[in-house]
Amino acid sequence: MTYANDVIEFYGHAKVLATHNSTFEITKESHLSFKGDCIIGVKSDKSCVDLDSSLKELLKQDNSIIHLTLEVEGEICEVFAKGNIKFSLQDVKDLVIRRSDYSCPRTIAGKSSHAAKDISRKMINLLKSSNTKGYLKIEAYTNKMYANTF
C-alpha cells in the first residue's frame, strides 16, 4: 500500500450556503457570492498546485482511495472519494471534490460520497462566520485489494 496526505487550512464566510448537489469547494479567494453554493471555505492556505507532490501522484491514480476529513471547531465530516488519471491538479486558487468523475484543473477527487449539501448543517452554520477556521485533511492510498470496492 502507498500512502500520502496533506492538510489545508481555510476560513468561513458569511455567504457560505453549501447547497450544491454534486460538488464542494475550498478556495484561496477571500470573497464569495451567493452564486458559489458549493464553496464551504475561503482564504485557504493551499490550492491544487500547492498540495504535497506525493499526494498529487496518488490523486492522479485511478485505483487510489481518497479519505477527506473536514474539521471545524470539533465537528468532523468524513468523505470518501476516488482518484483519477485525468486529474491535472493545476489550479492556483481552488480545490474541488466532485460526486462525478468530471475532471478539470480544480478537481482533486471524484466519485465523492458527499457534496456541499451533504455536510452537516451544524458544520455549515459554523462556517457562516469569517472568524471560523477549518481544516481539510486529504489522505490518499492505493491498495489493489480495495481498488474496486468503492
C-alpha positions in Angstrom: 0.0 0.0 0.0 1.2 3.5 -0.8 0.0 6.5 1.3 0.3 10.3 1.3 -1.5 13.2 2.9 -1.7 17.0 3.3 -3.8 19.4 5.4 -5.4 22.6 4.1 -6.4 25.4 6.5 -9.3 27.7 5.5 -11.9 30.1 6.9 -15.7 30.5 6.9 -17.6 33.3 5.2 -21.0 35.0 5.9 -22.2 33.9 2.4 -21.5 30.1 2.8 -24.6 28.2 1.6 -23.3 24.7 0.9 -26.4 23.7 -1.0 -24.7 22.3 -4.2 -25.8 18.8 -5.2 -22.6 17.5 -6.8 -19.5 19.3 -5.5 -17.9 21.1 -2.6 -15.0 23.6 -2.9 -12.4 25.4 -0.9 -10.8 28.4 -2.4 -7.9 30.8 -1.7 -10.2 33.7 -2.7 -11.3 35.9 0.2 -14.6 36.9 -1.4 -17.7 34.8 -2.0 -21.1 35.5 -3.6 -24.3 33.6 -3.1 -23.8 32.0 -6.5 -20.9 30.0 -5.1 -23.2 27.5 -3.4 -20.6 24.8 -3.5 -18.0 26.8 -1.6 -17.6 25.9 2.1 -14.4 27.8 2.8 -12.3 30.7 1.7 -8.8 32.1 2.3 -7.3 28.6 2.1 -3.6 28.3 2.5 -3.3 25.8 -0.4 -4.8 25.1 -3.8 -4.3 22.2 -6.2 -0.8 23.3 -7.2 0.3 23.6 -3.6 -0.5 20.1 -2.5 2.2 17.7 -1.4 3.8 16.1 -4.5 3.5 12.6 -3.2 -0.2 13.2 -2.6 -0.7 14.6 -6.1 0.8 11.5 -7.5 -1.8 9.3 -5.7 -4.7 11.7 -6.5 -3.8 11.1 -10.2 -4.2 7.3 -10.0 -7.5 5.5 -10.9 -7.0 2.9 -8.2 -6.4 5.4 -5.3 -8.9 5.8 -2.5 -9.2 9.3 -1.0 -10.2 9.9 2.6 -11.1 13.6 3.3 -11.7 14.8 6.8 -13.3 18.2 7.4 -12.8 19.5 10.9 -14.5 22.7 12.1 -14.5 23.6 15.8 -14.7 20.0 16.9 -17.3 19.0 14.2 -16.0 16.3 11.9 -17.2 15.2 8.4 -15.6 12.2 6.7 -15.8 11.9 3.0 -14.6 9.1 0.7 -13.7 9.6 -3.0 -11.6 8.2 -5.8 -8.5 9.4 -7.7 -8.4 9.7 -11.5 -5.6 9.6 -14.0 -7.3 12.6 -15.8 -6.8 15.0 -12.8 -4.2 17.7 -13.6 -4.2 19.4 -10.3 -3.0 22.7 -11.9 -5.4 25.3 -10.4 -3.8 28.1 -8.4 -6.9 29.1 -6.4 -9.3 26.2 -5.8 -9.8 22.6 -4.6 -13.0 20.9 -5.8 -14.4 17.5 -4.7 -17.0 16.0 -7.1 -19.6 13.3 -7.0 -19.0 12.7 -10.7 -15.7 11.7 -12.4 -15.6 15.0 -14.3 -12.1 16.4 -14.4 -10.8 20.0 -14.7 -7.6 21.7 -13.3 -9.5 22.3 -10.0 -10.6 18.7 -9.3 -8.8 16.8 -6.6 -11.2 13.9 -6.1 -14.2 12.3 -7.9 -16.9 9.8 -7.1 -17.3 11.5 -3.7 -19.6 10.3 -1.0 -20.5 13.9 -0.2 -21.4 17.2 -1.9 -21.8 20.5 -0.2 -25.5 19.7 0.6 -24.5 16.6 2.5 -22.2 18.3 5.0 -23.8 18.7 8.4 -25.8 21.9 8.8 -24.1 22.3 12.2 -20.7 22.5 10.5 -22.0 24.8 7.7 -23.6 27.1 10.3 -20.2 27.4 12.0 -18.7 28.2 8.6 -21.0 31.2 8.1 -18.6 33.2 10.3 -15.4 34.6 8.8 -13.7 34.0 12.2 -14.2 30.3 12.0 -11.2 28.3 11.0 -11.5 24.9 9.3 -9.2 22.1 8.2 -9.4 19.7 5.3 -7.1 16.6 5.7 -6.6 14.8 2.5 -5.3 11.2 2.7 -4.8 9.1 -0.4 -3.8 5.5 -0.6 -3.6 2.7 -3.1 -4.4 -0.9 -2.2 -5.2 -3.3 -5.0 -7.4 -5.4 -2.7 -9.8 -2.4 -2.2 -9.4 -0.7 -5.6 -12.8 -1.6 -7.0 -14.9 -1.7 -3.8 -15.7 2.0 -3.5 
